[in-house]
């Protein structure tokens, strides 16, 4: 079922930090704004004691929780008015959440010098924050799985996440669209996790460190519709048309990690390293897009599930995807980019299936770059799926194959092409052509036969298929194919109509 509440519940604390700015903030105004905002989303914000003196508000036993339930507790908090009209907020050392129910446990926040400063910004409030260190530790138990009808053993999970030299800003700006902004910078993000599932006979430990985190997030919410009130795809579409949007940009430095899994079925012991990278995302009424890139990857596995160590190394990697969101009279852009370069495998792993070196050890490359125009209506697609009605199908207008390539074990495939589509018949009818070339295919097939991975009979079928759809090229062991789509849904391969 489509439910916007799960989409809307995340920024509850952000709502507490929002509000309308005053020319000069007071500590009482900031505290009252939190209580008012909490009431709007069903939370009670309270303190066991409150004491105001000389522009300083001291709170003890602060609680943020649904009525009658446990929630976030802060041992103490001091709000101090500043001469520039801002208010500094210093939380105490004891911050945490107690979990009850099927999942039991706790979440604790510790920090070194965490401070927040509330200030006026563009008619709203902004909170600047900084800490030399901020750590979040969790410890939980929850029901596991039972396969014989007996009582399921408990699963335990724990871990901690830590930021070093954390700084950033949270902002809440009123207007036709209420805009929430979040910026995070940290010299390092590190975490360690452990889990033990007796029912699955599985224990797992992982560690990770990432350098130079820099993230910015913007979330725009129309004031004409309450986020929690979005219950249907129609509400979702209305919100998008009136300005609902999310954007994200992030960069990071090098990262390293480990993962160890104790299991009688799939033991693992991995070490991982990755170069720096960046990513972005955008979602609004016109566009959904995700982009990411990384400079390289190095994964090494000790003997475990595999009898020998396995090492995978790659060069730069790139991923991008975009599509329209709501159908308009004019088609929107779509596209997919996937580039994985210089993937290589260590000799010990190669030797498991090719001990005599029949296959070339060349690094592998994958390259996909396609784009075009299409009409698409995501809210309508969701509504049709929820109602069980006929699916709402996108209407492509064009497809450009800028690059389609694969290089592996000495063989290479490359393709380019361009098509347009006629949707007047109820289904897209293509017009255009694509050109494909393959080099080294026969040598690769010979190598696979030598390794025993395929038989001569398998190879015969593959060679017959290549002979049907491809013709010899200008170079040795090269095959080419020209695929044409013409009027009347006629498909030609090297000038011959299908079926051939």
N, C-alpha and C positions, 0 to 999 in steps of 0.2 A: 504493500500500500504506500502511496505517496504521502509523506508527512514532512512538512517543513519544520516541525518542532525540533527534530534532531539536527537540522541544519541551523536552527536559530538558537539552540541552547548553549552553544559554545561561548558566545561573548557575554555571559552573565556577569563575570567580574568586570568586564569592560563597561557594561551598563552602569555598574555601581560607581565607576570612576568618571562617568559622564556628568553632564549638566550644563546649565547656562552660567557663563562667567559673570563676575561682578567686577566693578572698577578696581576694588581692593578686596581681595578675599580675606575672610576670617576663618579661623580654625573651626568655629562652630558651624559656619556655612558649609564647609567641606564635609564635615561629619554628618550634618543634616541631609546633605545631598545624597550621601551613601544610603542613609536610612530610607529616604523617599524612593530612590531608585530600586532598592531591594524590595520594597513593598509592591512595586509595579510588576516584578517578576516572581512574586511569591516567596521572597526570602525575608527573614527577620534579621536585621542588623542591630546588634545591641552590645552593651558593655556592662560589666558588673558594677563598675564605678566610673564616674566622670567628674573631673575637677578642672575648672577654668580659672586661670590666674595670670594677669599681665600678658594676655595674648598667647598663652600657652595652654593647650587642652591636653590633659593627661588621661588616658583611658586604660583601664585594667580589665582583663577577662573579656576581650572582644570575641564575639561569635557571629558568624555569617552562616545561616542554615535555614532550610525549610522549616515551617512551623512544626514543632514536636519531634524533630529529627536532629541527628548529629550533623555537623558540618565543619567548616573551617574555624579553627580557634587560634587566636593570637594572644599571647600572654599579656602584652602591654603595647601601647602605642602613644607617641607624643607628637602632637601637631603644633607647630610654632609659626606664628605670623611674622613675616619679614617686612622690612621697610619699603621694599619695592612692590608690595601688594601680593606677593606670593605666600604660600604656606608650605613649610617643609614637614615631612612626615617620616618619623623614625620608628619602625616596628621593632618589637622586642625580639629576643632570641628564640623564643619557643613558639613556633608556628606549625600547625599540623591538622590532619584530618583523621578521624577514626572511622573505619568502615565496619558495618555490621550487616548481618543477613547471610545469604549463601556465601558471599565473599567477605572474609573477615581480614582485618589487618589495619595498617596505618600508613599515612604519608606524612613525612616530616620535612620541613624546610629549615635549613640553617644558612646563615649568611655572615659575611664579614663586612660590616659597615654599610648595609643596605639603607639607602635614603631615597625618598621620593620628594619631588617639589611640584606642587600644584600651582599653575599660573594661567592667566587669561591668554587665549590665542584665538584670533579670528572669531570672536563672539562666543567661543566655547571654552573648554578646559583642556589643558595639556599637562601631562605628568612626565617630568624628566626623572629618570631613575639611574642609579649607579651602585655597584657593589664590587669590592675587590674580589669577592667570591660568593657564589650562590649555589647551594647544593639541595637537591631534592632526592630523598631516600624513601623507598616504599618496601613494605613487607606484607605479604598477603598469603592466605590459604583459600582454596575454593574446591568444590567437588570435582573429582576426576571422573574417569570412565570405568565401567565394569562390564566385562564380557561374559561373565558366567552367572549373572543374577545376584551376586553377593553385593554387599555394601561397597560403593566405590571409595577407594582410598583418596585421601586429600592430596591435592597438588599444592606445593609451596612455590612461591615466586618472590624474589626480592631483587633490589638493584638500587643504584644511585646514579643521578645525572648531575654534573657539576659544570658551572660556567666560571671562567677566570676573567677578571677585569671586564665585567658586564656593564654595559651602558646602553641607554636608548631613550625613546620617548613614546608615550601613548597619548593620542589626541582624540578629541570628540568635538566635531565642528558642526553646529546647527545650520539649517538651510532647507531649501526644497528637497534636497537629499542630505540626510544626516550622515556625515562621513567619519568613520573611525579609522585612525591611522596607528600603525605600530612599527617602530624601528628598533632593531636589536643588533648590537655589536658585541663581540666577545673575542678575546685573544684565543680562547680554547674552549671547546665543548668536549667533555669526556664522560663516558658512562661504563658501568659494569652491571651485568644482569646475571642472575642464577635462577634456575628452575629445576624442580625435581617432581617427576610424575611417576609414582610407583606402578600405576595401572598400565602404563605404556612401557615401563622399564626404561625410562628416558631421563637422563640428567644432562643439562646444558648450561654452559657458562660462556658469556661473550664479553668482550671489551672493545672500546673504540675511543679514539681521540681525533678531533678535527680542529684544524687551526683556522684562525682569522674568519670567524663567522660574521657575515654582514647581511642582514635581512630587512626588507621593508614590505609592509602589507597595508593595503588600503581596502576598506569595505564601505560601500555607499548603500544606504538604506532609504527608500522613499518615505517621506513623512506621511504619505496618504494611506499607507497600509501598515498594520502592525505585523512584525515578522512572525510572532508566535501564532498569528491568526491565519497564516498561509496554510490551508488544509488541502488544496487541490491543485492540479496542473493549471487550471484557469487562474487561480490566485497567483501562482508562480509566474505565469505569462504576463499578468497585469503588473506585477512588481518589476519584472524585467523591462517592460515598456516604459515604466515610470522612473527607471533609473537604478534598479538594483544592479550592483556590479562588484567584482572582486578582482584585485590585481596584486601580484606578488613578484618580487625580484630578490635574488639571493646570489651571493658569491661565497666561496669558501676556499681555504687553502688545502694543503696536503692532509690526508687522513690515513690512519693505520688502525688495524683491529685484529682480534683473534676470535675464534669460535671453536669450542670443544664440546663434542657431544658423545656421551657414554650411552651406548645402546647395543644390544646383542644383534640387531638387524642392520643398523646404519651408523656405525661409529665414524666420527669425523674429528679432525684436528686441523683447523685452517688458520693461516695467517694471511692478512690482506693489506695492501697498500694502494693508495690512489692519489693521483695528482690533483691539483686544484681544479675547480670547475665553477660553473655558474648556471643559473636557471631562472626562468620567469614563467608566469601564468597570467592569463587574462580571461575573465568571463563576464560578458554583458549581453545585452539584447542582440548585438550584431555578431559577436565573435566569441568562440572558445578556442584558446590556444595554450599550448604547453611547449616550452623549449628548454633544453638542457645540453650541456657539453662538459666534457672532462678531458684532462690531458693524458690520461693513461691509467692502467690498472694492472696489478700484480697479485695473483692469488696462488698460494702454495698449500698443498694438502699433504700431511704426513701419511704414511701407510695406515690404512684402516679399512674402510669399505673397499678401497683399491689396494692391491698387494704391493704397489710401489708408490713412491712420492710422485705427485702430479703438480706441475707448475704451469700456470697459464699467464701469459703476458700480453698486454695489448697496447696499441698506440692510442691516439686521440679518438674519442667517441662523441657522437652528436645525435640528438633526437629532437624532432620538432613535429607537432601535429596541430592543425588548425581546421576549424569548420565553422559555418554559420550556425546561428542558434534559433532565430525566429524567421520564418519565411517572409520574404518581401517580394514585390514585383520584380526586383532585380536580384539575380542570383548572387550568392556570396562566395568568397574564396574558401577552398579547402586544400589541404595538402598533407603530405607525410614525408618526413626526411629521417632516415636511419642510416648512420654511417659508423661502422665498426672497422677499425683499421689495424693491420699488423697483429692479428691474433696468432700466437704461436704456442706450441706445446713442447714440453721437454722430451728428450730422447727416450727416457725410461718409460714414459707413457706411450709414446709412439710404438715402442718395441713390444708392448702388450699385444697388439694386433698386427704389427708389421715388423717382425724381428729381422727380416732380411733386407729392409730398406727398399721395397718395391715401389713405394709411393714417395713422391717428392715431399720434402719437409718445408716447403715454402709457407710463409705466414699467410693467413687467410684474411681477406677483405670482404666486407659486405657494404653495398651502397644502394640505397633506395631514395629517389627524389622524384616524387610525383605531385602534381598540383592540378587545379582546375576550378571551375565554377559549378555551383549546385544550389538548388533551393531545398531548404531543410527547415523543419519546425519542431524543435525538441519538445516544447510543452505539449504539442499535439500528439507527438509520438508516445509520450508518457501517458497522456489521457487515453489513447487508444489501447495501449497495453493494459492499463488498469481496468478499463471497461470491458476488455475481452473482445473488442470490435476489430474490424479489418485494420491491419497495420498501415500506418502512414509512412509511405516510402519516399526517401529523398529523390529529387529529380535532377540528375547530373546534366549539365549542359556541355561540359568539355573535360578532357583529360589530357594532360601533358606529361609524358614520360621523359623527364629530363635526363635521368640516369637510373639504370637498373643493372646492377653488376654484382658478380660473385667470383671471387678467386679462391681456389682451394686446391692443395696438392698438385699444383702445376697446371690445372685447368682453369679456364676463365669463361664467364658468360657476360655479355654486355647487350643492352637493349635500349633503344630510344623510340619515341613515337608521339603521335598527337591524334586525338579523336574528338569529334563533336557528337552530340546525341540529340535525336528527335524524340520528344516525349509525347507527341500527339496521339500515339496509338495506345497509351496507357502503360507502356514499358519503354525504357530507354533503348532507342535503336542507334547503334554506333555508325559513324562515318569517319574514315581516316585510315592510317596505316602505322605499323610498327616494324622496325628492323632489328633483327636479332643476329648476333654472331657468337659462336662457341669455338674456343681453341683448346686443344689438348684433351678433348673428351675421350678419344680412343685410347690415348696413352693412360688416362686415368682408369678406364675400364680394364685395360690390361693389368694395371697395378692392383686393382681390386680383386681380379681373378687370382693373381699370384699370391695375395694375402689369404685367400680363401673366404673373403667376406661375401663374394658373389660367385655363382657358378657360371660355366660357359653358356648354359641354357638361359640363365638370367641375362647375361651379356648379349646374347643373340636377340632377345626381345628388345632390349634398350637400343641396340644398333639398328634394328628394323624400324623402330619409332623415329629415330633420328633420320634415317633414310627417307621416310615418308614425308617429313615436315621440313627437312633442311637439304641444302645442296652444297657441294664442295666450294670452299672459298678460294682466294688467291694464294694462300699460304698453306704449307703442310699441316695436316690435322686441324684444318679450319672448316667450319660449317657455317652457313648463313641461311637466313630465312626472312622473307618479306611477307608480312601478314596484312591484308587489306580488308577493310569493311566497307561495303558499297550499298547503294540503295536496294531496298527489298530484303534486307538482312542477309545479303550475300557475303560470304566470307571466302576470300581467296588466300591460298598459301603458295607463294612462288608462282602466282598466276593460275593455279589450279583451284577450282571450287571445292569446298567441303560439302558433303562427305567425299573423300577422294577414292 
